[in-house]
Every structure is written in C-alpha cells, then in structure tokens.
Amino acid sequence: MYGRGTMAAVDRDERRVSSKWLKKFGAKWAVLAAMGVDCGNRGARIPPDVHDQLRLARMKIASGCFSPCEVGCTLDKVEGQLISIGSSLGEDYLRPWFDLLGQAMEGRIDPRRISEIPALASVVNECKLLACYCDETATLPENLEDKTR
C-alpha cells in the first residue's frame, strides 16, 4: 500500500499530466480556431460542422472533463477539414499553420502568451480559459485530504 507522501506525489503527477494535456489541446484549439477564421476571411467556405466541433472541443477543454483521446480525435478531424480547405489557398498558406500546430502539440505555445502570436490574434479573447495561473502542483489542504485511509 502507498504511504501518504507517495499518494500525494502520485496525485501531483496526475495533475501535472492533465494540465499538460489541457495546455497542448488548448493551444491546438487556438491554432485551429484562428486558422478557420483566417480561411474564412480569405473567402473559403467553412462548413458549420467545423465551427460546431471547435465549440464542443473548447467546452470540453475549458471544463477539464474530457478524455485526451476524445478531444484529440475531435481536433484531428477539424485539423483535417481545415487543411483540406487551406490547401486550396496554396502550400505557402499552410506552412505557417503546420508550424504552429506542431508547436502547440509539442507544448511550446504558452497559453498566457497567445496574444503575442500574430496569427492567433483573432482568438485571443477566447483563449483566456487556457491561462491558468494557479499552482498546478499544490497539494490539497489538510482538511480536504482523504480521511478514509
């Protein structure tokens, strides 16, 4: 059986993993949402399903209640649709979006600095949900810890 300190360490590690996924998926969502806006601004028709899927993914990411597989699949589907749409705008159009998507999933886009990325300017106000400043590794206060052990 785990000791009290070991369980707290496991809990912190699980929170760190989920926070990492929240940030990656949140950044990917921001890139895809901005890409959808940009494609639309360039005259491409964006199917309503893309907007619906982005809204659903955003809601799940914001709530923190999702399986990484489920949100990943939703965002991958949207990514495929937007790449197909963006391909009509040319290979040079897609290259910077591919770079941003890669950075998002590598965890190199800091959610608190999205406003500093010009390509993401169209979604900055919707990204405030991603900029959590809480201490992600904080333990529960003594009075909230599990007393059943």
C-alpha positions in Angstrom: 0.0 0.0 0.0 1.1 3.5 -0.7 2.2 5.8 2.1 0.6 9.2 2.5 3.6 11.1 0.9 3.6 8.6 -2.1 -0.1 9.2 -2.8 0.4 12.9 -2.7 3.3 12.6 -5.2 1.1 10.4 -7.5 -1.7 12.9 -7.3 0.6 15.8 -8.2 2.0 13.8 -11.1 -1.6 13.1 -12.4 -2.5 16.8 -12.2 0.7 17.8 -14.0 -0.1 15.4 -16.8 -3.7 16.6 -17.2 -2.5 20.2 -17.1 0.0 19.4 -19.8 -2.8 18.0 -22.0 -5.1 20.9 -21.3 -2.4 23.3 -22.4 -1.5 21.3 -25.6 -5.1 20.8 -26.6 -6.0 24.4 -25.7 -3.1 25.7 -27.9 -4.1 23.3 -30.7 -7.7 24.6 -30.4 -6.4 28.2 -30.6 -4.4 27.5 -33.8 -7.3 25.6 -35.4 -9.8 28.3 -34.5 -7.6 31.1 -35.8 -6.9 29.1 -39.0 -10.7 28.7 -39.5 -11.2 32.4 -39.1 -8.3 33.2 -41.5 -9.5 30.7 -44.1 -13.0 32.3 -43.9 -11.5 35.8 -44.2 -9.8 34.7 -47.4 -13.1 33.6 -48.9 -13.0 29.9 -48.2 -16.3 28.3 -47.1 -16.0 26.8 -43.6 -18.6 24.1 -43.0 -20.8 24.6 -39.9 -19.6 21.3 -38.6 -16.1 22.7 -38.2 -17.4 25.5 -36.0 -19.6 23.1 -34.0 -16.7 20.7 -33.4 -14.4 23.6 -32.3 -17.1 24.9 -29.9 -17.5 21.4 -28.5 -13.8 20.9 -28.1 -13.4 24.3 -26.4 -16.2 23.5 -24.0 -14.5 20.2 -23.0 -11.1 21.7 -22.7 -12.5 24.6 -20.6 -14.3 22.2 -18.3 -11.3 19.9 -17.9 -13.7 17.0 -18.2 -12.5 15.0 -21.2 -10.5 12.1 -22.3 -7.4 13.0 -24.3 -8.4 10.5 -26.9 -11.8 12.1 -27.4 -10.7 15.7 -27.7 -7.6 14.7 -29.7 -9.9 12.9 -32.2 -12.2 15.9 -32.4 -9.3 18.3 -33.0 -7.7 16.0 -35.5 -10.9 15.8 -37.5 -11.2 19.6 -37.6 -7.5 19.8 -38.5 -8.1 17.5 -41.5 -11.0 19.6 -42.7 -9.1 22.9 -42.3 -6.0 21.5 -44.1 -8.2 20.4 -46.9 -9.8 23.8 -47.1 -6.4 25.6 -46.7 -4.8 23.5 -49.5 -7.0 25.4 -51.9 -5.2 28.6 -50.7 -1.8 27.1 -51.6 1.1 25.3 -49.9 2.7 28.5 -48.8 -0.5 29.3 -46.9 -0.4 26.0 -45.0 3.2 26.0 -43.9 3.0 28.5 -41.0 -0.2 26.8 -39.8 1.7 23.4 -39.8 4.5 25.1 -37.8 2.0 26.4 -35.2 0.2 23.1 -34.9 3.5 21.4 -34.3 4.5 23.9 -31.6 1.1 23.5 -30.0 1.3 19.7 -29.6 5.0 19.9 -28.5 3.8 22.2 -25.7 5.9 25.1 -27.0 3.0 27.6 -27.1 2.5 29.2 -23.7 -1.3 29.8 -23.3 -0.5 33.0 -21.4 1.4 34.4 -24.4 -1.1 33.6 -27.2 -1.7 37.3 -27.7 1.9 37.7 -28.8 1.4 35.4 -31.8 0.0 37.5 -34.7 -1.6 34.5 -36.4 -3.7 33.8 -33.3 -4.9 37.4 -32.8 -8.4 36.5 -33.9 -9.0 34.1 -31.0 -7.1 35.8 -28.2 -10.2 36.8 -26.2 -11.5 33.2 -26.3 -8.1 31.8 -25.0 -8.3 33.3 -21.6 -9.6 29.9 -20.4 -6.1 28.5 -21.1 -4.1 30.9 -19.0 -4.4 29.3 -15.6 -2.0 30.9 -13.1 -2.8 28.5 -10.2 0.0 26.4 -8.7 -0.6 23.2 -10.6 1.3 21.1 -8.2 -0.3 22.4 -5.0 -1.5 19.7 -2.6 -4.9 19.7 -1.1 -5.2 21.5 2.3 -5.0 19.1 5.2 -8.8 19.4 5.9 -9.7 18.3 2.4 -7.4 15.2 2.1 -9.0 11.8 2.0 -9.6 10.7 5.6 -10.7 7.1 4.7 -7.2 5.6 4.7 
